[in-house]
Amino acid sequence: MNVKELLSLKDKVIVVTGGSGNYGKCIVEGLAEADATVITTSRDLKRAETTAQRFREQGLLVDAMEVDQDNYESMLMLKHNIIERYGGLDGFVNNAVSRPVKGYRAPIEQFEASMRANATGMFFLLRELSDLIVQSGGGSVVNIASMMGMKGPDLSNYEGTTGMGDLPADYFFHNAGLINLSRYMTKMLTGKNIRFNCISPGGLFNNQPEQFVTNYCKKVPLGRMANTDDIKGLVVLLMSKAGEYINGENVLLDGGLNA
């Protein structure tokens, strides 16, 4: 098969949760550019609609739906709406996160709130949409984690900065769990024609303070932070026939920082 056909996502329906975020928007864009029909979601339907409309104006097939990972009924309604509108699902990019924890000494109630959305709610949605993919004939799930799920914080990145470096524990806990959850799902749904992979990005440039960017980039062999194009092709690969034999993997996307 021609490599362009291998990478094509034509006639595939793929959900991207958190599709209005920094990585979310470029993931939605990349999948739609590969000819998928992409459903971008948010707790705020208006925000999702704004993102979808931006891409529709470029001629891309992007729809918007609401989902709240804190609300089981909302997640079941998303599944229902996908079936009603599209009849099934071929792929899921598990990208949405909630960040209520404000540092190491944050009230424990903030950690509990994070776990409701980022652990309990996330797994419920992952399980429900994975079941839908299986019922639709099979497909692919890509979980978006972080390199911080693989290592502890490098506090030297924050030297010379103000207001940075008080890192929340839930971020490390959640991403480490998501990496191994991908392996768990791979084995639990063996024989169901569904693949699970994880991407663990390094730092994404988002107009951080200049000193932080300098501290970080001098450790990266490529000499820069990630940009919004860096993840697009990898997600398309893992969703497509070109990535059909990649399963149960965690791909570190960090420019060589941890080589």
BELFENBEL-V569054 format. One line per field, one symbol per residue. ss: DSSP state (H for helix, E for strand, L for the rest). psi: psi as a letter, one per 40 degrees, with the letter a starting at -180 (. if undefined). A space follows every 10 residues. Layout:
# BELFENBEL-V569054
ss = ???
psi = ???
This chain:
# BELFENBEL-V569054
ss = LLHHHHHLLL LLEEEEELLL LHHHHHHHHH HHHLLLEEEE EELLHHHHHH HHHHHHLLLL LEEEEELLLL LHHHHHHHHH HHHHHHLLLL EEEELLLLLL LLLLLLLHHH HHHHHHHHHH HHHHHHHHHH HHHHHLLLEE EEEELLHHHL LLLLHHHHLL LLLLLLLLHH HHHHHHHHHH HHHHHHHHLL LLLEEEEEEE ELLELLLLLH HHHHHHHLLL LLLLLELLLL LHHHHHHHHL HHHLLLLLLE EEELLLLLL
psi = hiddddeifh ehhhhhifee addddddddd dddeeihhhh iidhdddddd ddddddeeei ghihihihee hddddddddd dddddeeahd ihhgeiihge hfideiiddd dddddddecd dddddddddd dddddeeiai hhhhbieeee iiigeedehe iheieghhdd dddddddddd ddddddddfh eefhihiihg iahhhffiid dddddddeeh deeiiiieed edddddddei ddfdehheih hhgeeede.
